[in-house]
């Protein structure tokens, strides 16, 4: 009589292969989650940019004056007339969307930290400026006086 079934070695090989595949899937999924959160950050900043432009249209082409960096959701939403303020997907005490203008309220900069790093491994920030420029720059870039760093 012949025994039917798998040997212990065959079962261990199958389990090892499935474990390897599961590890690869989990690692890829984690990276795609970070990319999705970065895309949401960029979209949220564009919503704030639209709200700032609407505010300026009602205020003689002037933006809210804020010469020091502020958290938009807690310091600017009421001024912009937003009832639902987008917040960073991983908001903590140090992660939030930021805003700064010049003294006259004619220029502003919006920015947020991104999770994904650039090709050299440096962390980046996504920046939107009142002059229409938008893009990524190194997180070590200094933003001051509402001047666009890109």
C-alpha positions as CSV (number, residue, x, y, z in Angstrom):
1,X,0.0,0.0,0.0
2,X,1.3,3.4,-1.0
3,X,1.0,6.4,1.4
4,X,-0.7,9.5,-0.1
5,X,0.1,13.1,0.9
6,X,2.9,15.5,1.2
7,X,6.2,14.9,3.0
8,X,7.3,17.2,5.8
9,X,10.0,18.7,3.6
10,X,7.5,19.6,0.9
11,X,5.2,21.3,3.4
12,X,8.1,23.3,4.9
13,X,9.2,24.5,1.4
14,X,5.6,25.6,0.6
15,X,5.4,27.5,3.9
16,X,8.7,29.2,3.3
17,X,7.7,30.3,-0.2
18,X,4.3,31.6,1.0
19,X,6.1,33.5,3.9
20,X,8.5,35.1,1.4
21,X,5.7,36.2,-0.8
22,X,3.7,37.6,2.1
23,X,6.7,39.6,3.2
24,X,7.2,41.1,-0.2
25,X,3.5,42.1,-0.4
26,X,3.5,43.7,3.0
27,X,6.6,45.8,2.2
28,X,5.2,47.0,-1.1
29,X,1.9,47.8,0.6
30,X,3.6,50.0,3.2
31,X,5.3,52.0,0.5
32,X,2.1,52.5,-1.4
33,X,0.4,53.8,1.7
34,X,3.1,56.4,2.2
35,X,2.7,57.5,-1.5
36,X,-1.1,57.7,-1.0
37,X,-0.7,59.9,2.1
38,X,1.8,62.2,0.2
39,X,-0.7,62.5,-2.6
40,X,-3.4,63.5,-0.1
41,X,-1.1,66.1,1.4
42,X,-0.6,67.7,-2.0
43,X,-4.3,67.7,-2.6
44,X,-5.1,69.2,0.8
45,X,-2.6,72.0,0.2
46,X,-4.2,72.7,-3.2
47,X,-7.6,73.0,-1.3
48,X,-6.0,75.5,1.0
49,X,-4.5,77.4,-1.9
50,X,-8.0,77.7,-3.5
51,X,-9.4,78.9,-0.2
52,X,-6.6,81.5,0.0
53,X,-7.4,82.7,-3.5
54,X,-11.1,83.1,-2.7
55,X,-10.1,85.0,0.5
56,X,-7.9,87.3,-1.6
57,X,-10.7,87.9,-4.1
58,X,-12.8,89.2,-1.2
59,X,-10.0,91.2,0.5
60,X,-8.5,93.5,-2.2
61,X,-6.1,90.8,-3.4
62,X,-4.5,90.4,0.0
63,X,-3.9,87.2,1.8
64,X,-4.1,86.7,5.6
65,X,-0.9,88.2,7.1
66,X,1.0,85.6,9.2
67,X,4.7,86.4,9.3
68,X,5.6,83.4,11.5
69,X,4.9,79.8,10.5
70,X,1.5,78.5,11.6
71,X,-0.5,75.3,11.6
72,X,-3.2,76.1,9.0
73,X,-5.9,73.8,10.5
74,X,-5.8,75.5,13.9
75,X,-4.8,79.1,13.1
76,X,-6.2,79.9,9.6
77,X,-9.3,77.9,8.8
78,X,-11.7,80.3,10.5
79,X,-10.1,83.2,8.8
80,X,-10.5,81.5,5.4
81,X,-14.2,80.6,6.2
82,X,-13.6,76.8,6.0
83,X,-16.0,74.6,8.0
84,X,-14.0,71.4,7.4
85,X,-10.3,71.9,7.4
86,X,-8.1,69.1,5.9
87,X,-5.6,67.7,8.3
88,X,-2.4,65.7,7.7
89,X,-3.2,62.0,7.4
90,X,-0.7,61.3,10.2
91,X,-1.2,64.4,12.2
92,X,0.8,64.6,15.4
93,X,2.2,67.5,17.4
94,X,5.0,68.1,14.9
95,X,3.3,67.1,11.6
96,X,0.9,69.6,10.1
97,X,0.2,71.8,7.1
98,X,2.0,75.2,7.3
99,X,1.4,78.7,6.1
100,X,3.4,81.9,6.1
101,X,3.0,85.3,4.4
102,X,4.9,88.4,4.0
103,X,4.2,91.6,6.1
104,X,1.9,93.1,3.4
105,X,-0.1,90.0,2.7
106,X,0.7,90.0,-1.0
107,X,2.7,86.7,-1.0
108,X,2.4,83.4,0.8
109,X,3.9,80.0,1.0
110,X,2.1,76.7,1.9
111,X,4.0,73.6,2.7
112,X,3.9,70.1,4.2
113,X,6.5,67.3,5.0
114,X,6.3,64.3,2.7
115,X,7.0,60.7,3.9
116,X,8.6,59.4,0.8
117,X,12.3,60.4,0.3
118,X,13.9,61.5,-3.0
119,X,16.4,59.4,-5.0
120,X,19.3,60.5,-2.7
121,X,17.4,59.4,0.4
122,X,16.7,63.0,1.7
123,X,13.3,63.9,3.1
124,X,11.3,66.5,1.1
125,X,8.6,69.1,1.5
126,X,5.9,69.9,-1.0
127,X,5.5,73.7,-1.5
128,X,2.8,75.9,-3.0
129,X,3.5,79.6,-3.6
130,X,1.3,82.6,-4.3
131,X,3.2,83.2,-7.5
132,X,1.9,79.9,-8.9
133,X,5.0,77.8,-8.4
134,X,4.6,74.4,-6.9
135,X,7.0,71.5,-6.3
136,X,9.2,69.6,-3.9
137,X,12.3,70.8,-2.2
138,X,14.7,69.5,0.5
139,X,13.2,69.5,4.0
140,X,16.2,71.5,5.2
141,X,15.2,74.5,3.0
142,X,14.5,77.6,5.0
143,X,11.1,79.3,4.4
144,X,10.8,82.8,5.7
145,X,9.0,86.0,5.0
146,X,6.5,84.4,2.6
147,X,9.2,84.0,0.0
148,X,8.9,81.1,-2.4
149,X,11.8,78.6,-1.9
150,X,11.4,77.0,-5.4
